[in-house]
């Protein structure tokens, strides 16, 4: 019995030595983490603190203080590493770190870190979306920016960029709604310019397809966002095809008002004069023929028709 007791006591003494060595190693690792952090190497410091935490937890109650210190440091340090990734435009790595920081802050009851980390996830996604747009990866940008506006619907820039990305990927209806949202959030000038262009192109396609009434509707909507001389030129053409002479003339007039120096200005004036003459509107016909009296191309025709209209 005596031999057994002695052996057991020796075993316990051996365990105590190993236990002390583990705590010493944990403390040394923790101190190396502090030094590395002071040197500005956050990523290496984080690795050391995580190792110290693991070693400290293996030491039971003796390592409790060290474990607490590690837990107090680790979430904020992960957040710092994430910020470094954001600055380096390593957005996927940043987002992974931010999510880890938030999770560890909640697990370790460290106040403030989780809230900041989660808010920065949106910042990282926004910057990632902008970078993807710059790289012409519009599909990736759209998916990333959707995450941003889901969390922050009042982010005007994100809504504007998302609208552009959706448009570039052929999601026109979704792009229109998103751009309208951006306009309502203060990006009216930029969003309306894009919206006007969307409906201008739609109107052009409808005119080409012979859908004149639908063309006029689309082009009128284009002009509600930003008045465009080309839109009025196309509206005039569509109205002419529908036999709506008066409406065509008004659209031609608006076209010239917005673009008085247009290359086809003289031709449009002749069209207005001839159309008005045909419709029995002598006053308008005379007005526009007189504008062409000195025109090298249409002057002779204008003079001739003015004689007819006397």
SULURGI-V762001 format. One record per residue. N is the residue number from 1. SS is DSSP state (h for helix, s for strand, l for the rest). OMEGA is omega in degrees with one decimal (* if undefined). D_LAST is the distance of its C-alpha to the last C-alpha in Angstrom with 1 decimal. Layout:
# SULURGI-V762001
n ss omega d_last
N SS OMEGA D_LAST
N SS OMEGA D_LAST
This chain:
# SULURGI-V762001
n ss omega d_last
1 l -177.7 140.9
2 h -180.0 141.1
3 h 179.8 139.6
4 h 178.9 136.6
5 h 179.5 136.0
6 h -179.3 136.1
7 h 179.5 133.7
8 h 179.4 131.2
9 h 179.3 131.4
10 h 179.1 130.7
11 h 179.0 127.7
12 h 178.8 126.3
13 h 178.0 126.9
14 h 179.3 125.1
15 h 179.7 122.1
16 h 178.8 122.0
17 h 178.9 121.8
18 h -179.6 118.9
19 h 179.5 117.2
20 h 178.4 117.6
21 h 178.6 116.3
22 h 179.9 113.1
23 h 178.2 112.4
24 h 179.3 113.0
25 h 179.0 110.6
26 h -179.5 108.0
27 h 178.9 108.4
28 h 179.5 108.2
29 h 177.9 105.0
30 h -179.3 103.5
31 h 176.0 104.4
32 h 176.7 102.9
33 h 178.7 99.7
34 h 179.7 99.7
35 h -179.6 100.2
36 h 178.1 97.5
37 h 178.7 95.1
38 h 178.8 95.9
39 l 176.2 95.1
40 l 179.0 91.6
41 l -173.6 92.0
42 h -176.7 90.8
43 h 179.0 90.8
44 h 177.9 94.4
45 h 179.0 95.5
46 h 179.0 94.1
47 h 179.9 96.1
48 h 178.9 99.3
49 h 177.2 98.8
50 h 177.5 98.3
51 h 178.8 101.4
52 h 178.2 103.3
53 h 179.8 102.2
54 h 178.7 103.5
55 h -179.3 106.8
56 h 179.1 107.2
57 h 179.0 106.7
58 l -177.8 109.5
59 l 177.4 111.8
60 h -176.1 111.7
61 h -179.6 112.4
62 h -178.5 113.4
63 h -173.3 109.9
64 h -177.8 108.1
65 h 179.5 107.1
66 h 178.7 105.8
67 h 178.9 103.8
68 h 179.4 102.3
69 h 179.1 101.3
70 h -178.5 99.7
71 h 178.5 97.7
72 h -175.6 96.5
73 h -168.1 95.2
74 h -177.5 93.8
75 h 179.5 90.7
76 h 179.7 89.3
77 h 175.1 90.2
78 h 178.3 88.4
79 h 178.7 85.4
80 h 177.8 85.6
81 h 179.0 85.8
82 h 179.4 82.7
83 h 176.3 80.8
84 h 177.7 81.8
85 h 178.7 80.4
86 h -179.2 77.1
87 h 179.0 76.9
88 l -178.5 77.6
89 l 173.8 74.9
90 l -165.2 77.5
91 h 179.1 76.0
92 h 177.9 77.9
93 h 179.8 81.2
94 h -178.2 80.0
95 h 177.7 79.2
96 h 179.0 82.6
97 h -179.5 84.4
98 h 177.8 82.5
99 h 176.3 83.3
100 h 179.9 87.0
101 h 179.9 87.0
102 h -179.3 85.8
103 h -179.2 88.4
104 h 178.6 91.2
105 h 177.7 90.4
106 h -179.5 90.6
107 h -176.2 93.8
108 h 179.2 95.4
109 l 176.7 94.1
110 l -172.8 92.4
111 l 172.4 89.9
112 l -174.1 86.4
113 h -177.0 86.3
114 h -178.5 85.0
115 h 180.0 82.1
116 h -178.7 81.0
117 h -178.2 81.5
118 h 177.6 79.4
119 h -179.9 76.5
120 h 174.6 76.6
121 h 179.5 76.3
122 h 177.0 72.7
123 h 179.7 72.2
124 h 179.1 73.6
125 h 179.0 71.5
126 h -179.5 68.3
127 h 175.9 69.1
128 h 179.2 70.1
129 h 178.8 66.7
130 h 179.4 64.9
131 h 178.6 67.0
132 h 176.5 66.4
133 h 179.3 62.6
134 h 179.4 63.0
135 l 179.1 65.0
136 l 174.2 62.3
137 l -173.4 64.7
138 h 178.4 62.2
139 h 177.8 64.3
140 h 179.2 67.3
141 h -179.2 65.2
142 h -178.6 63.8
143 h -179.9 67.3
144 h -177.8 68.6
145 h 173.5 65.9
146 h 178.7 66.2
147 h -178.5 69.7
148 h -175.9 68.4
149 h 175.5 65.9
150 h 179.8 68.5
151 h -174.1 70.7
152 l -176.4 68.1
153 l -179.7 64.9
154 l 178.5 63.6
155 l -173.6 63.7
156 h -179.1 60.0
157 h 179.7 60.4
158 h 178.5 62.4
159 h 179.5 59.8
160 h 179.8 57.0
161 h 178.9 59.1
162 h 178.1 60.1
163 h 179.5 56.5
164 h -179.6 55.8
165 h 178.2 58.9
166 h 179.3 58.2
167 h -178.5 54.7
168 h -179.9 56.2
169 l 175.1 58.7
170 l 179.9 56.1
171 l -168.8 56.9
172 h -178.1 53.3
173 h 178.3 53.8
174 h 179.1 56.8
175 h -179.5 55.0
176 h -179.4 52.1
177 h -179.7 54.5
178 h 178.7 56.5
179 h 175.0 53.6
180 h 177.3 52.5
181 h 178.7 56.0
182 h 178.6 55.8
183 h 179.9 52.6
184 h -179.6 54.3
185 h 176.0 57.2
186 h 179.1 55.2
187 h -172.7 53.8
188 h -176.3 50.3
189 h -177.6 48.4
190 h -176.8 50.4
191 h -178.5 50.5
192 h 176.8 46.9
193 h 179.6 45.8
194 h 179.4 47.9
195 h 178.1 46.9
196 h -179.4 43.2
197 h 177.8 43.9
198 h -176.6 46.0
199 h 174.1 43.2
200 h 179.0 40.6
201 h 177.8 42.8
202 h 178.9 43.4
203 h 179.1 39.6
204 h -179.8 39.2
205 h 179.9 42.1
206 h 177.6 40.7
207 h 179.1 37.3
208 h -179.9 39.1
209 l 179.1 41.2
210 l 179.7 38.2
211 l -169.9 39.1
212 h -179.9 35.6
213 h 178.7 36.4
214 h 177.2 39.6
215 h -179.2 37.8
216 h 179.5 35.4
217 h -179.8 38.5
218 h -177.9 40.3
219 h 174.4 37.5
220 h 177.5 36.9
221 h 176.9 40.6
222 h -178.0 40.5
223 h 175.8 38.0
224 h 179.5 40.4
225 h 175.5 42.9
226 l -177.0 40.7
227 l -174.6 36.9
228 l -178.6 36.1
229 h -179.2 32.8
230 h 178.7 34.0
231 h 179.1 34.6
232 h 177.8 31.0
233 h 179.9 29.8
234 h 176.7 32.2
235 h 178.8 31.3
236 h -179.5 27.6
237 h 179.8 28.8
238 h 178.5 31.2
239 h 178.0 28.6
240 h 179.8 26.3
241 h 177.8 29.3
242 l -179.2 30.0
243 l -179.5 26.5
244 l -172.5 26.0
245 h -177.7 22.4
246 h 179.5 22.1
247 h 178.3 25.5
248 h -179.8 24.7
249 h 179.9 21.7
250 h 179.0 23.9
251 h 176.9 26.6
252 h 178.8 24.5
253 h -179.7 23.5
254 h 177.4 27.2
255 h -179.9 28.1
256 h 178.0 26.0
257 h -177.9 27.4
258 h -179.0 30.9
259 l -176.3 30.5
260 l -179.3 27.7
261 l -179.1 29.4
262 l -178.4 29.7
263 l -178.1 29.8
264 l -176.5 27.1
265 h -178.9 24.8
266 h 178.4 22.0
267 h 179.2 22.4
268 h 177.7 22.4
269 h 177.8 19.1
270 h 178.3 17.5
271 h 178.3 19.3
272 h -177.6 18.0
273 h -178.4 14.3
274 h 179.9 14.9
275 h 178.5 17.1
276 h 178.9 14.9
277 h -179.9 12.0
278 h -178.3 14.9
279 l 178.7 16.2
280 l 179.6 13.2
281 l -174.6 13.0
282 h -177.7 9.4
283 h 179.9 10.8
284 h 179.5 13.3
285 h 179.4 11.3
286 h -178.1 9.1
287 h -174.9 12.5
288 h 173.3 14.4
289 h 179.8 12.2
290 h 177.8 12.4
291 l -173.5 16.1
292 l -175.7 16.4
293 l -177.4 15.0
294 l -179.4 18.6
295 l -176.8 20.2
296 l -177.7 22.5
297 l -172.5 22.2
298 l -175.7 18.6
299 h -177.8 16.8
300 h 178.8 15.9
301 h -179.3 14.6
302 h 179.7 12.5
303 h -179.3 10.9
304 h -178.0 10.4
305 h 175.5 8.8
306 h 176.0 6.3
307 h 179.5 5.4
308 h -174.4 5.7
309 l -179.6 3.8
310 l * 0.0
